[in-house]
């Protein structure tokens, strides 16, 4: 289950990760805990019924959800887009269906998915980074998910990379990766440029997202080029920090902003190279996600497989 603020995507797969059935429901976050929990139950029941698979045949349920959370206790501590606060999500599911359930941060689940089925398959030390509305991350080190002391390691988006920045993140901090290089940050820089009256094609756009900024970039718009090049430079700083701290075999990057494609990876690699030891940079592959839009739900499936296999 990929549990998000707007939708719940639930799938059932075989033990190789091939999806048998999948369903998506609106989360209904504004309607409160009981409604969301009811929809979680409904989504599980729907894929079981559609697949013809009985509860007794299911090894485990994996749940990827936004944090902060306590993976060991199966508890969501708090998150701005869901109504849960210090809420044990795992026990009600286990009680209802009689199936072991495992909760993890959605970015951690995505990392496990890429490690098991995607671009990190066959590696021992892999990091995952998502660049979308926000910036998040996860890690598999020595073949095991790395969560840290409080289950919230690899909050890449909240790593400070510009301490004197005027740009504030939704978390309240200034100068972190998310405030400077996320899809939201790129859109904000575009809006600020238009409001400042800068000569840019962006002033002709009805909406301003990283997509419009990229299109203007391709048309040679100097403002768009500055916005994206700056964001890519900051993302490269974040990647370089990951390289020198974790020394991974591969860093897999996913999320909506990576749809920019080759330009994104060329610029981020260039920035990271300048700030890493050459021998460490050259030993680290920086590659796009292979799971695409299915990363969340496949990551949750992989979480269920990898955790239940250890039991």
Residue pairs with C-beta under 8 A, 6 or more apart in sequence:
1 8
1 9
1 10
1 11
1 40
1 43
1 44
1 61
1 62
1 63
1 64
1 297
1 300
2 8
2 9
2 10
2 64
2 106
2 109
2 296
2 297
2 299
2 300
3 27
3 40
3 63
3 64
3 65
3 66
3 82
3 89
3 106
4 27
4 65
4 66
4 81
4 106
4 296
5 27
5 29
5 66
5 79
5 80
5 81
5 82
6 26
6 27
6 29
6 81
7 24
7 25
7 26
7 27
8 24
8 25
8 26
8 27
8 39
8 40
8 43
9 22
9 23
9 24
9 43
9 296
9 297
10 22
10 23
10 24
10 25
10 43
10 44
10 46
10 47
10 297
11 19
11 20
11 21
11 22
11 23
11 47
11 297
11 298
11 300
11 301
12 19
12 20
12 21
12 22
12 47
12 48
12 51
12 53
12 58
13 19
13 20
13 301
14 20
15 59
15 305
17 116
17 117
17 298
17 301
17 302
17 305
19 294
19 297
19 298
19 301
20 47
20 51
20 53
21 47
21 50
21 51
22 47
22 297
23 43
23 46
23 47
23 50
24 43
25 39
25 42
25 43
26 39
27 36
27 39
27 82
28 35
28 36
28 39
29 36
29 81
29 82
29 83
30 83
31 83
32 83
33 83
33 84
33 87
36 82
36 83
36 84
37 92
40 89
40 93
41 93
41 96
44 61
44 93
44 96
44 97
48 54
48 55
48 58
55 97
55 98
55 99
56 98
58 97
58 99
59 99
59 100
59 304
59 305
59 308
60 99
60 100
60 101
60 102
60 304
60 305
60 307
60 308
61 93
61 97
61 99
61 100
61 101
61 102
61 304
62 101
62 102
62 104
62 109
62 299
62 300
62 301
62 302
62 303
62 304
62 305
62 307
63 89
63 90
63 93
63 101
63 102
63 103
63 104
63 109
63 300
63 303
64 104
64 105
64 106
64 108
64 109
64 110
64 296
64 297
64 299
64 300
64 303
65 76
65 79
65 82
65 89
65 103
65 104
65 105
65 106
66 79
66 81
66 82
66 105
66 106
67 76
67 77
67 79
67 105
67 106
67 151
67 152
67 155
68 77
68 78
68 79
68 150
68 151
68 152
69 75
69 76
69 77
69 79
69 103
69 104
69 105
69 151
69 152
70 77
70 150
70 151
71 102
71 103
71 104
71 105
71 108
71 147
71 151
72 151
73 88
73 90
74 88
74 89
74 90
74 91
74 101
74 102
74 103
75 86
75 87
75 88
75 89
75 90
75 103
76 82
76 84
76 85
76 86
76 87
76 89
76 103
77 85
77 86
78 84
78 85
78 86
80 170
89 103
90 101
90 102
90 103
93 99
93 101
94 100
94 101
100 308
100 311
102 303
102 304
102 307
102 308
104 112
104 145
104 147
104 151
104 303
105 136
105 138
105 147
105 151
105 152
106 136
106 296
106 299
107 128
107 130
107 136
107 137
107 138
107 154
108 138
108 139
108 145
108 147
108 154
108 299
108 303
109 138
109 296
109 299
109 300
109 302
109 303
110 128
110 130
110 138
110 254
110 289
110 291
110 295
110 296
110 299
111 120
111 126
111 127
111 128
111 137
111 138
111 139
111 140
111 145
111 154
111 252
111 299
112 138
112 140
112 145
112 299
112 302
112 303
112 306
113 291
113 295
113 296
113 298
113 299
113 300
113 301
113 302
113 303
114 120
114 121
114 126
114 128
114 252
114 254
114 289
114 290
114 291
114 295
114 299
115 121
115 123
115 126
115 128
115 140
115 302
116 302
116 305
116 306
117 290
117 291
117 298
117 302
118 252
118 289
118 290
118 291
118 295
118 298
119 250
119 252
119 287
119 288
119 289
119 290
119 291
120 126
120 128
120 140
120 250
120 252
123 140
123 248
123 249
123 250
124 141
124 142
124 143
124 249
125 140
125 141
125 142
125 246
125 247
125 248
125 249
126 139
126 140
126 141
126 248
126 249
126 250
126 251
126 252
127 137
127 138
127 139
127 154
127 242
127 246
127 248
127 250
127 251
127 252
128 137
128 138
128 139
128 251
128 252
128 253
128 254
128 289
129 135
129 136
129 137
129 156
129 238
129 239
129 242
129 251
129 252
129 253
129 254
129 255
130 136
130 137
130 253
130 254
130 255
130 295
131 181
131 182
131 183
131 235
131 253
131 254
131 255
131 256
131 257
131 258
132 182
132 183
132 255
132 256
132 257
133 182
133 183
133 184
133 256
134 157
134 170
134 178
134 182
134 184
135 156
135 157
135 177
135 178
135 181
135 182
135 238
135 255
136 154
136 155
136 156
136 157
137 154
137 155
137 156
137 157
137 242
138 145
138 146
138 154
139 145
139 146
139 153
139 154
139 246
139 248
140 146
141 246
141 248
145 303
145 306
146 153
146 154
147 153
148 154
156 177
156 238
156 242
157 169
157 176
157 177
157 178
157 182
158 169
158 171
158 173
158 176
158 177
158 178
159 176
159 177
159 238
159 241
160 173
160 174
160 175
160 176
161 175
161 176
161 177
161 180
161 234
161 237
161 238
161 241
162 175
162 180
162 234
163 174
163 175
164 175
165 174
165 175
165 179
165 180
166 174
167 174
167 175
167 179
167 180
167 185
167 188
168 174
168 179
169 176
169 178
169 179
170 178
171 178
173 179
177 234
177 235
177 238
178 184
178 185
179 185
180 230
180 231
180 234
181 231
181 232
181 234
181 235
181 238
182 257
183 209
183 210
183 255
183 256
183 257
185 231
186 209
186 210
186 213
186 227
186 228
186 231
186 257
187 208
187 209
187 210
187 213
189 213
189 227
189 230
189 231
190 202
190 208
190 212
190 213
190 223
190 224
190 227
191 208
193 200
193 202
193 223
193 227
194 200
194 202
194 203
194 208
198 223
199 223
200 216
200 221
200 222
200 223
200 224
201 216
201 219
201 221
201 224
202 208
202 212
202 213
202 216
202 221
202 223
202 224
205 212
205 216
210 228
210 256
210 257
210 260
211 259
213 224
213 227
213 228
214 224
214 228
214 260
214 263
216 223
216 224
217 224
217 225
217 228
217 263
228 260
228 263
228 267
229 267
232 264
232 267
232 268
232 271
233 267
233 271
234 271
235 268
235 271
236 267
236 268
236 269
236 270
236 271
236 272
236 273
236 274
236 275
237 271
237 272
237 275
239 251
239 253
239 268
239 269
239 271
239 272
239 286
240 271
240 272
240 273
240 274
240 275
240 276
240 281
241 275
242 248
242 251
243 251
243 272
243 276
243 280
243 281
243 284
244 276
244 277
244 280
247 280
247 283
247 284
248 284
249 283
249 284
249 285
250 284
250 285
250 286
250 287
251 284
251 285
251 286
251 287
252 287
252 288
252 289
252 290
253 265
253 268
253 286
253 287
253 288
253 289
254 288
254 289
254 291
254 292
254 295
255 289
257 264
258 264
258 265
258 288
258 289
265 286
265 287
265 288
268 286
269 286
272 281
272 286
273 281
276 284
289 295
291 298
291 299
